[in-house]
């Protein structure tokens, strides 16, 4: 029976395709595809139905299906287009087969449904797997990009670098902060590192522990770590939790921390308005 039905469906593919296209087009009035151009929509639908019949005719997987899925993904078509289209195809195909039978009982309907389901299910699985693989790849790339941005170390002056932190700090991110700090200190030959936690919404025991560990690791390789961005509520939380931050300097703002970093590297900010022109010239010459 399956081969007989397969032959009937393939031989009447024009009728089934027309019925499928009519239903898909009718549904378009109220779904996400209404914003897609008519030419692209009709071309994609025609390609979709051809891929379905190609799979049925060849009794399984085709390379055309992979190519079709890849084009849909690149064009940004949602997975629901695939699932809606295949559910509509299943319904239209079953209706057509039943219309060719003079008498259909419950047992016959069940057999027809299972046969059509056996055709449709592999197509759904393959296309969904294609979408899932693409999503996983995209998520992996996004995760890598976020990791690169989550703990940047910025050299702002010779021997002085800044690490601005934004958002929550969990164990995984704390490990990344530690790695970036140590690698950056060595790479930029930093003497002072400013960790700016202005953008960290909550500093609890775990976050403070990670920061202390990072600062201690920086100290062990010969640099000084200054914690900046200590807001009043953060300071109160740290005191209430009994967290000891006395081992390294803390400042309320990045500006104050930077001034401290300059002093630690034997530099300072001077007001040029208080200097004569010849003094300014000497200062500039000394920097060359």
Secondary structure as the mmCIF struct_conf table of DSSP 4:
data_model
#
loop_
_struct_conf.conf_type_id
_struct_conf.id
_struct_conf.beg_label_comp_id
_struct_conf.beg_label_asym_id
_struct_conf.beg_label_seq_id
_struct_conf.end_label_comp_id
_struct_conf.end_label_asym_id
_struct_conf.end_label_seq_id
HELX_RH_AL_P HELX_RH_AL_P1 UNK A 2 UNK A 11
TURN_TY1_P TURN_TY1_P1 UNK A 12 UNK A 12
HELX_RH_AL_P HELX_RH_AL_P2 UNK A 13 UNK A 27
HELX_RH_3T_P HELX_RH_3T_P1 UNK A 28 UNK A 30
BEND BEND1 UNK A 31 UNK A 31
HELX_RH_3T_P HELX_RH_3T_P2 UNK A 32 UNK A 35
BEND BEND2 UNK A 36 UNK A 36
HELX_RH_AL_P HELX_RH_AL_P3 UNK A 38 UNK A 57
TURN_TY1_P TURN_TY1_P2 UNK A 58 UNK A 59
BEND BEND3 UNK A 60 UNK A 60
HELX_RH_AL_P HELX_RH_AL_P4 UNK A 63 UNK A 75
TURN_TY1_P TURN_TY1_P3 UNK A 76 UNK A 76
HELX_RH_AL_P HELX_RH_AL_P5 UNK A 79 UNK A 99
TURN_TY1_P TURN_TY1_P4 UNK A 100 UNK A 100
BEND BEND4 UNK A 102 UNK A 102
HELX_RH_AL_P HELX_RH_AL_P6 UNK A 106 UNK A 150
TURN_TY1_P TURN_TY1_P5 UNK A 151 UNK A 151
STRN STRN1 UNK A 154 UNK A 157
TURN_TY1_P TURN_TY1_P6 UNK A 158 UNK A 159
STRN STRN2 UNK A 160 UNK A 166
BEND BEND5 UNK A 167 UNK A 167
HELX_RH_AL_P HELX_RH_AL_P7 UNK A 171 UNK A 188
TURN_TY1_P TURN_TY1_P7 UNK A 189 UNK A 189
BEND BEND6 UNK A 191 UNK A 191
STRN STRN3 UNK A 192 UNK A 199
BEND BEND7 UNK A 201 UNK A 201
HELX_RH_AL_P HELX_RH_AL_P8 UNK A 205 UNK A 220
TURN_TY1_P TURN_TY1_P8 UNK A 221 UNK A 222
STRN STRN4 UNK A 224 UNK A 228
HELX_RH_AL_P HELX_RH_AL_P9 UNK A 232 UNK A 241
TURN_TY1_P TURN_TY1_P9 UNK A 242 UNK A 242
TURN_TY1_P TURN_TY1_P10 UNK A 246 UNK A 247
BEND BEND8 UNK A 248 UNK A 248
STRN STRN5 UNK A 250 UNK A 251
BEND BEND9 UNK A 252 UNK A 253
HELX_RH_AL_P HELX_RH_AL_P10 UNK A 254 UNK A 264
TURN_TY1_P TURN_TY1_P11 UNK A 265 UNK A 266
HELX_RH_3T_P HELX_RH_3T_P3 UNK A 272 UNK A 274
BEND BEND10 UNK A 275 UNK A 275
HELX_RH_AL_P HELX_RH_AL_P11 UNK A 277 UNK A 287
#
